[in-house]
Amino acid sequence: MENKNNKEMKKLIILFSIIMLNISFTFAQIDTSVQQIVDSNEIVQSSHELEIEKALKNLQEGLAEFEAKIDDKSNEIQILSDSMKLLIENDTNGNYIIVIDSLKEKIEINKEIIDALTKGIDDINESIEDLQDELSEIKDDTIKFIVPKQIKTVKKRKFKGHWSGLQLGVNTFTYNKGLNLPTEMSNMNLEQFKSWEFSINPFQISIPFFNRYVGAVTGIGFTFNNYELLNNVRFSALNGNLISTIDTSYTYSKNRFKTSSLTVPLILEFQIRTNKKDKRVYLGAGVVGSMNIGTKMKYIYQENNFEVKTKDKTTYFPVSQFSYTATVRLGYKDWYVYANYSLVPLFENNPVIYPASAGIGLKF
């Protein structure tokens, strides 16, 4: 991530250098002797003025590009800050310190880029003032003096996919591509509306195809899944298999299996423009790769008239380390609905079950 931002900063520096070299070359080509051209009372501009106007146009275009980049970086800083705040609020055990530090580093890099762009804008404005002074000096010597009009940049909306943001959905377990688990897997039945999925996706890259309405989306995200078991089941592991047994010692008010994953999507998205200021309906489909970064089991039960809460973080629950999930999403503006189906079983061996989820998302 750091190398990418360093490359981006180098690219901005090279762009600024090209603009300034172009201006220097323009000044070198300007003839210091101003010619006046008069033909049948027709007033025309001198070549000197035309060269200066061309230089002004180049500077103003560069200025608009730098200002647009500052807006983009400011928005990215806001997104990263919001994501870091959410992680800090939910990181009660310090599991995501590395991710939080990475987000802080990304924010600092973006601030450095903004500072470099701001310096570039100051230099460009200085050059514009010098050119305008040059035009003022030759005003009396030329037949016609024309100050270039302010260039109005018309921003056409580029392709922007829908990944960065928040997602909230409901989890379920499936078996052999069916929605219902067989009888022998009844211990894995879930309380659906207590089994939720939460995703925070702080970063995305949009890759346009063909036009402004078709492209691919990728990025980085974090997904937290809760699976609330319906029966009075305790989890353990043996020889790489998950063992689920009915606990006769306690009656659980909560026995929840939790996983955390780092996710990277690759989604093809089609957008349809409506007649309301370029607001778009969009349909996306693709896969989301994920890497498991944490599992635990949480139990709550009564003992001697006291509520007991325990968390099992030491058992090695044999969750598949890497998986990929088919995803589809349909939305309008910043809101969408989605459905996910894992193409890899949740556990390495037994039981062979496939997680699925559905919910809503909000892009920021």
C-alpha positions, 0 to 999 in steps of 0.5 A, spaced: 500 500 500 505 504 501 509 503 495 502 504 491 502 511 494 509 513 493 508 511 486 502 516 486 506 521 489 511 520 484 506 521 478 503 527 481 510 530 481 512 528 474 505 531 472 507 538 475 514 538 472 511 537 465 506 543 466 512 547 469 517 545 463 511 546 458 511 553 461 518 554 460 519 552 453 513 556 451 517 562 454 523 560 450 519 560 444 516 567 445 519 572 440 521 578 444 519 583 439 511 584 438 509 584 431 502 588 429 498 585 424 493 590 421 489 588 414 484 592 412 482 594 419 481 587 421 484 587 428 488 580 430 492 578 436 500 578 436 503 571 436 506 573 443 499 574 446 497 567 443 503 563 446 501 566 453 494 564 452 496 557 450 501 557 457 495 560 461 490 555 458 495 549 460 496 552 467 489 553 468 487 545 466 493 543 471 490 547 476 483 544 475 486 537 475 490 538 482 484 541 485 480 535 483 485 530 486 485 534 493 478 533 493 479 525 492 484 525 497 480 528 502 474 524 501 479 518 502 481 520 508 474 521 511 473 514 509 479 511 512 478 515 519 471 513 519 473 506 518 479 506 523 474 509 528 469 503 527 475 498 528 477 502 535 470 502 538 469 494 536 476 492 538 476 490 545 481 485 545 486 488 541 486 484 535 486 489 529 492 493 532 496 492 525 490 494 521 488 500 525 496 502 524 495 501 517 489 505 516 493 511 520 499 510 515 494 511 509 491 517 512 498 520 513 500 518 506 494 522 503 495 528 507 502 528 505 500 528 498 495 533 499 500 538 502 504 536 495 498 538 491 497 544 495 504 547 494 503 545 486 497 549 486 501 555 489 506 555 484 501 554 478 498 560 481 504 564 481 506 562 474 499 565 472 500 571 475 506 572 472 503 571 465 498 576 466 503 581 468 506 579 462 500 581 458 499 587 462 506 590 459 505 588 452 497 591 452 500 598 450 504 595 444 499 590 441 493 592 437 488 588 441 489 585 448 485 579 450 485 576 457 483 568 456 476 567 459 476 562 466 476 555 463 470 552 466 471 544 467 465 540 466 466 534 470 463 528 467 462 522 472 466 517 471 465 509 473 465 508 480 463 501 483 460 500 490 464 496 495 467 501 500 462 502 505 458 498 510 454 491 510 449 488 514 446 481 513 443 475 516 447 468 516 445 461 514 448 454 513 446 450 507 448 443 505 450 440 498 447 447 495 440 446 499 437 450 504 436 445 509 441 441 513 440 433 514 438 430 520 445 428 522 447 435 522 441 438 526 446 440 532 448 446 526 441 449 526 441 456 527 437 462 530 437 465 523 435 472 526 440 472 531 446 470 526 448 476 523 454 478 518 457 485 519 462 488 514 466 494 513 470 495 507 474 501 507 478 501 501 476 500 493 478 501 486 474 502 480 476 499 473 472 502 468 471 498 461 468 500 455 464 506 457 462 510 464 457 505 466 461 498 466 467 496 470 470 492 475 471 493 482 476 491 487 478 493 494 479 491 501 474 489 507 473 486 514 467 481 515 465 479 522 460 473 522 456 471 528 452 464 528 447 463 534 446 456 535 439 453 536 440 447 540 444 447 547 450 445 543 458 446 545 463 446 540 470 442 540 475 439 535 478 432 534 483 430 528 481 436 524 474 435 525 469 440 528 465 436 534 458 439 536 455 435 542 449 437 546 451 439 553 447 436 559 451 440 564 448 447 562 442 450 559 445 456 554 442 462 553 447 464 548 452 459 544 455 463 539 460 461 534 464 467 531 469 468 525 473 474 522 475 475 515 479 479 511 476 480 504 478 482 497 472 482 492 472 482 484 466 484 482 463 486 475 458 491 475 453 494 470 450 501 471 444 504 468 443 511 468 436 514 470 433 521 468 435 524 475 441 527 475 445 521 473 443 517 479 444 510 477 441 503 478 446 498 478 447 490 478 454 487 480 456 479 480 463 476 482 467 473 487 469 475 494 476 472 496 477 471 504 482 469 509 480 467 516 483 472 521 480 469 528 475 464 531 472 464 538 466 461 541 461 465 546 457 461 551 452 464 556 449 460 562 446 460 569 450 457 574 448 457 582 443 463 580 448 467 577 449 468 569 456 466 567 459 468 560 465 464 557 469 465 551 473 459 548 479 462 544 484 457 545 480 451 541 483 450 534 476 451 530 478 447 524 475 453 519 477 453 512 483 458 512 482 461 505 475 461 501 471 465 496 464 467 495 459 468 490 456 475 490 450 478 487 448 485 489 442 490 486 442 497 488 440 505 487 444 510 488 448 509 495 444 503 497 443 496 495 441 489 497 446 483 496 446 475 497 452 471 498 454 464 497 460 460 499 463 456 494 468 453 500 465 449 506 466 453 512 470 447 516 476 444 513 473 437 514 467 435 517 461 438 518 461 439 510 456 446 511 456 452 506 455 459 509 450 463 505 448 470 507 443 476 505 442 483 507 443 491 505 449 495 504 451 502 504 456 505 500 460 511 503 
